[in-house]
Structures are given as structure tokens and as C-alpha cells.
């Protein structure tokens, strides 16, 4: 009988091993298929870009046009292709991937804005570049649970270029639409002027706008154009500026690169951010523009010591500075010049409410309280288990990453306003107050 039991256990072990091998094989097969699909897409987008270059005047295009095609081509661009490109299984993670806390804490700022505006019956949140819909899902759920009065006044607009991400957002947020919440997807240009009373916001959007690449040659600013070389493939060559807006850009921030900067100094200019801010301002009747991203003030961004610029590419959770490899398979970003966003906002009639770091912003909105609560037992009469301790430690680590000055906590937060009364303007927003523990 013992021998029969041993035989049965051995057969069960072999079946379990077979199932594990099949599961692993299927997993690797799925990954291989995904990577093969991305490689094929990369080859296709390379062909599209080469054709664009060959058809253009002088057989060259600006780096901004190259970046636009690589990231946002409707069928082949990095953000347009289906598959997991964002998150732990993708190429990079963002603050919302650290858990529900980021979206929930940001929701506290939305409630504060709603109250500052006099609790309007129609309070609109317009999220631009909503990724996988994580912030929207977490913020809406938090408002529904903890701030019903604000939730009842809420409508939500999502501005998203990527068909793949838009599909994920609709799937994630469909339950709220079924419950009667107004959630619509629109292009920015299709939203009527001064439609919004509320907050237009973005998280890690502006860094992915196509940028112009410029370089200093013999004291003169030149633009780096993208060409096709027979032996090198895509590469950059210096030529005249594609637009005089590039020179004016540095004049507006009081920088003369030809005076103190060394030969070969290379950096980026985000003209798309200026156009974007003007479009957003036009849609806002009364309320706020909240921009969260990694970047610097102009003085730090264009420091003479930062002679290679800030351009970075993200591929399978590693980063490098070569935009001409893994085309269509990798993200391409550049830091945000927040001084230009502020100055251009002033020209548009926006008023700067405040500028701070993400760590301080989230702490002021209650993230510190959440960290403190993790130190308190949920039920003193119930002894902690290894599993509960592990969950607490993992959540604590996620919250620490959101505020770490060496990482996400060093992101910048800019809040601008339009149409506020003097009383509303001077009223301090919760996220800009001195946070607890500081």
C-alpha cells in the first residue's frame, strides 16, 4: 500500500512538473511572440521614417519630426502599438504603478480645488496623457468613497493620442460610466473654448513631447537634423535652424549660448510644450493647470556643465541616450524646462500658484499620514503575521519611492491658474502648504 501511495505521489509530481514546463513554455512563447511583433514594428517604422527623409527637401528632417514619428505614428509608433509598454512588465514605471496612493492623494488636491472655486455644480477634470488610466481610476474611486459631494459634480475628459492606451483606459473606467459618471475621450483641439471649470492636469506627459535638438558650432546655434547614412543608418548632422523660434526660445529665458558655452554643447528645445500650454489655456474658463513631470528650472536645465542635454531612451527598464536604435520599441524623453512653462503661462494670462517638488506636494496632501498609519497596528488584539508584515513593508517601500528625493519625489509640480478672483488666488492650495514632518 505504501508503495502504491509513493507511486501516486511520484505521478502527481511528474504531472505538476509537466504543467510547470508547459506554462513556462507558453509564457516564453508569448514573450517571444511579443518581442518578434515589436521587432517587426520597429523595422516598419524605420522604413516609414526613411521614406519621409528621402521625400523631404535636402533629404533630412528635424529631430522633432523623427521623434514624433517614432513615438506617435498612428499605427507603428511606440505609444500606438498594442502590448505592455508601461509598468513592471514594460519599459518603465510611473508614480501610479507604485499603488493606489498616488491617484488617491492627488484626488485630495482636486477636492481642495473644487472647494477653492466655490464648489461648482459642474467640476471638470481633464487628464492629458492618461497612460493606462491608473490615476483616473484611483482618483475617481477615492472621490466616490470619501468625497461624495465633489463626486456628484464631477465630469472627466481624457485627452489621449494612443489607440492602445485609450482601449486600456476605456476598459478600466467602464464601470464608472455604467454608474452614470460622465467620462469622454476627446482630442484637445476638439474641445470647445473655455469649456472647463476645474483642473486640467498631466503626469509625465510633457517630457514625451517631440523636441528639437540644437548644438553650438563656432559660437552659433545650429540644429541637428536626422539623415540616413548608408553605413551608419540614422544619424544627426548640423545645419541651419528650422525655425527662428529656436533662437527666440533662449532669448526668452535670457541665455546667450554663444558667450559662455563650449563648442559642441548640445541640448533640446521643447517648442511643442509651448503650443500645448496655449491650447490648454484656451480650453480653461476657470480653474487650474497642474503639471507633474521631471525637469528643472531653465538655469539648471541649460547649465554649461550639462553639455549633452537631457535626452534619454527607455528600453526594458534600462536607459541610454541613443534614439536611433530600437526605434518604435523604446520611449524617448527629455526633461521639462519649467521656467519656460511659467513664462509662457504669464504671456497667456495664466497666474502661477506655486512650484514645488512631488515629494513635498504629496506629503502636504496626506502621504505622510499614510506612512505613519503603517506603523500603527490595525487591530492591537490581532497578532501580526509574516504575510501582513511583508505587505506593510512593501507598501511602505512604494510610498517612500513616491517621495524619495533621489527618484520620483524629485519630480516637479507646477500649478497655474486662470479666471480666479483675488480671494481665490491668494487662498493657499493644500498641496503647496508646508507638509507635516517638515
Steps between C-alpha positions, in 0.01 A plus 500: 500500500787737589659422165170590326482834683861577404422413138197731507701785650774454240241507217348816651845659525575415137164645385564816701848528347350453152241772564773737623713432193201559269409824684856627479519402134174683426625804692828512308312436175272798576799719585682389185193573290467843660868582446483374142197722438685801645805424282282482190333829598843656551605401149178643358530836678863525387380461140235769552756744644751428221231566239410829673866603493549403136192699396594811700693801379876438535422140611484584869241557772519672838554283806156615620341345191705183545390475865135568405503209254689263731263558792166603351461357149131391503572133427870443563612752764618388843184622675267380224597133496308255721673315780632582844749784461440669835524340843706226666476277190568784255782748443444740791275568799330822610372621838153338461668158472616531862145424616167678542644769727623741232159538333317509835726772642476707178120472538532688829647791304209486254253526789693797637485668158125434476452666839727792403284561191185522713388138451366540142221263394697413185858417601711358217827312519684486167784249507746522211704191424321268743722197440320183605233697688647427842483856638147542367383170650657562841396866522140434396467209746640715782261787426207256484588347837618803700366814329153429367405867471792567266444172313141596419624817326774319308546450128818354350666569165796294378728625225696205362677448165582129535225259381652218707505703822154642429367143481656419840352815651150420374522149638620621840249785533196336340342414835486869594327585173247227572434667836418827324827694525569710192835384355580600143806469276579800280782654302618824654416700188141367503416634847311826484669818625463579871307177552668400826442615854728284707849364442694399190784274609774272374753262651815421301357632172706804402829307520382285207421791266724504190799729552736682267867414539744792485877525523756778527747538210754785489285700739189456282188299579443222246224243476571127493309345209440128446635345179553148370857384451578188297748369754361645827125500442325788678733773627496871584668778303527870583339758269304826520209540740164376371323793670606827662289398801799295617721807536214697658449220750837571661449875478179461701687330783792748482762253379770578246658163421769656282657692789591245767416157358764269353518378141275199440259580785181307414156531651127485425225754438140397563298732275208254517459574872441868422228419245344246735475747789330754272244239395431396858462861615243559225281213627500623860233745612579497871732283698843345501767337284698239693818371334707222661819393325873463538694808408676812619486875500665645187817594688556139610376345175733703279798496734833514306601178676201311353665498159327185368147613583240283674374272222443145628364180350331225705509141383411201721565692824841622390587843367751641253536806277487357145162573333603328176482141630190299598287749306132446582602265783628759749377815667683826424479786749662828597472692827253787526606865517254626761622860474373517142163353603470769768612787274277394212214457744549859612483613136172310457349661809548205734610562856751273670356369826806302603797286402627218721636145506277194479621368836399818684175523300388146587602536865290817529205309355518226762758246387689552827186404692478181297861414582435563869190279497710210373688513832178453696346151534158478335372278781713499820326183616596315181866392484684587179592218264795474265266561208350821643845632594624433147202687350562797731869509409423484127248783525737708710770454236257610226403814692865581569575477126230760428670756725866400469714804408722262301211387280131576445490742791733732310248546217370855463143616560380823335154641568368788288157660510255692283193708578534498879386787718765663716360318803517165321853570374647580842328202665779243554451165330545199723780342296709818516490542878788389723446126543490323839836360623681792327 
